[in-house]
Amino acid sequence: DTEVTQTPKHLVMGMTNKKSLKCEQHMGHRAMYWYKQKAKKPPELMFVYSYEKLSINESVPSRFSPECPNSSLLNLHLHALQPEDSALYLCASSQGGRVNYGYTFGSGTRLTVV
Amino acid sequence: AQKVTQAQTEISVVEKEDVTLDCVYETRDTTYYLFWYKQPPSGELVFLIRRNSFDEQNEISGRYSWNFQKSTSSFNFTITASQVVDSAVYFCALSEDLNQGGKLIFGQGTELSVKP
């Protein structure tokens, strides 16, 4: 299995809702990432988990809450989002450690906040 | 700090033309990794190539080729005999050598349109 699977593929939520995005990989990768991508822009790093511990938080607002329950799963909990948070959310994984073999991306969750 | 610059925002070519996408990077690390990704309209990021900083050998894969020049901090991507299916946004990206998960930083992307 060489894939990163993200669910759901599409999500519409109100500003008062609580929802979660899910990401799963079974490649034994020990680093996992959340990226946010607005239309016509490059992906922007949000969070990095390394060996199931949060190692990088790129000053993301607290309405985004990441969670790494185990080495294969990564969640992004969403609460009280704003319309400007509408974007494509991409999950990625990598081997971790000092040698970089590359990053595998999921197909993303298209989030619309209404 | 690391930075990737893709000066070409949009490129339009006619099918069968050759096209080169430019990428210039900045980093203070001596060990780093460069990548190219393709993003079609469907949204997924498709990995094309990874190049280590200590390996300056250029690479060819079918119609794709990459020219890595450390002296000019450039990692350019050429598509030979372009096809309509090559239409997509292409991102150049840089990752530094970190003990933990390395941050992958993207350039602004180049939108390539190949017309029949």
Interface residues (C-beta under 8 A of the other chain):
Chain A: R30 A31 M32 Y33 K41 P42 P43 L45 V48 Y49 S50 Y51 S55 I56 L88 L90 A92 S94 G96 G97 R98 N100 Y101 G102 Y103 T104 F105 G106 S107 G108 R110
Chain B: Y33 F35 Y37 S42 G43 E44 L45 F47 R50 N52 F91 S95 D97 L98 N99 Q100 G101 G102 K103 L104 I105 F106 G107 Q108 G109
